[in-house]
Amino acid sequence: MTTRRKFSREFKLEAVRLVKEQDISVAEILALKKEIRKLKAARDILKKDGASSSVPAGVPGG
């Protein structure tokens, strides 16, 4: 049995807005959300390890 993915109301409203206003497909929105989730996970790992302090100035997170 597969479980259904759950999306917040905010995400759904933003997805509809993007599809209508910017001609972005739902598949593209889901791909972007997946990439954002990966980036947030990587950021959290860097923060946890203290590695973000070694990021050069001018680079996001540094």
C-alpha positions, 0 to 999 in steps of 0.5 A, a space after each residue: 500500500 502506498 501512502 499519499 503525499 501531503 502538501 501544505 495549503 500554502 504550497 498548494 496555493 503557491 503552486 496554483 499561482 505559479 502555474 497560472 502566472 508564470 506558466 510553470 508545470 506542476 511537475 516543475 514545481 514538485 521538482 523545485 520543492 524536492 531540490 529545495 528540500 535537499 538544499 535545506 538538508 545539506 544546510 542543516 548538516 553544515 550547520 550541525 557540523 560547524 562547517 558553515 563557519 569555513 565558508 568564505 565571506 560573500 558566499 551564502 551561508 558564510 
